[in-house]
Amino acid sequence: RDAAAAARLLADETAGTADALGAKAANTRRSAADDRSRAARDRLRAASDRRAATEERVVSVRERLAAAEDRAQAALDRKVSETDELTGVRRRGPGVTQLRREVDRAHRTSDELMLAFVDVDGLKAVNDSQGHQAGDALLMEVAGALRRCMRSYDVILRYGGDEFVCALPNADHEVAEARFADVSAALTKGPLKGSISVGFAQLHEAETVETLIGRADADLIARRGNP
């Protein structure tokens, strides 16, 4: 009887231990399942966050591209507004502003600056005899010769109906004279055989744009009076 009782007790203990182990294993499995579920949710949130970040980057790139296009269009609009429609050089207002910057820079750096006042010879006669379309063609030919013969950083502007003003940074009288000799030579080879008269002025210390232009204009008048 004692042996049977001991056997039953052992069986009960073994069953209890098995039940406990089973319960523990079930808890472990539930815990592992919960961990996997949380990990899956975390992965889903991370993926969602990555998608949101990607969408934000795409939106940011689109906004930057749109801003760049807006800036490019604004720059183009400014360039168009600053350009004389007929000749393609700067209009007087924006051109004088650029001249003022060149004068200020030359004063700061003590560099040379030459200014040329250009008059298209015989434009009125062409307009009167051949019409304004012919006169416009002559102006365009002169402007084209100026653009071809001037350096990329020289300033060219249409100052009046038949007048152009050009600024030549880091140039002296000799360089300026040679440059406009090239312009005249180019015009003689053109279809309209146009010609120009040019006056020069070299920037003086503390001189203003207005005074510089006035001296170049005066030099043009003096040269015409003394061929």
Steps between C-alpha positions, in 0.01 A plus 500: 500500500784734583663430165175560317449830683853605422446410135180701488673792670785480252253485213315803634822693543613401152166607353516828691852561379397418144202731528722774639757448232226497237353819637844659511570390143161637393579830672838504331338433164240773562774739606703414189188545287436835666863600436468397136175691473658811652802460273268473199311810610831682551611397150171622357536833683861529381394425143221756531747755639739428212220544247399826666861620500535403133181687415628803691830485309313473170286800593813690607675419171194609304484823696871567440459428129198730484694770686795458261266530202345810652845655552605412146180650360545812714858534377382459142227757555753744645734439208219557251391816679859629499556430130420732213258304281645622172874478554533236774730714717409654835239770519608840627369475859641156590811575294581818691451306824758248379733782397471646850604165648801487268599855596467419871708186456771689311513762775537229766771306317673795327464315169475676166161547336434635153163623382403529133210709372390359163283670240363317194591709198219600266213324679259790447582512130438127469167533681398791278608347171442129552254482788523403865530131421830569326606720793417220743710259294793742519465527879491122532810467284691750716388328820605163360846632411538646850405170664741304281795733552457585869618269776245291687525719812482835320176692549299598191179701519276689265511853636272671250341454159829481309740499797676222686725519804766239576710454813833319472643400840879463532560674168685815399458732199714280275299187576168682456606658169609159367176338612283752316723486194397133490135603528535743210678239290221249569238752391673573171476128422132483592213506250399857593854644507417698812740722691528652845657800669653442843613723787707376794551594863717336763363491854648759736531466875165552676324565167131417461336304219318809376821705474681213329226461240496875445875508432478209256215676317703820488795307357270359230387849404860625493610211279217566257603863484860401439496208260 
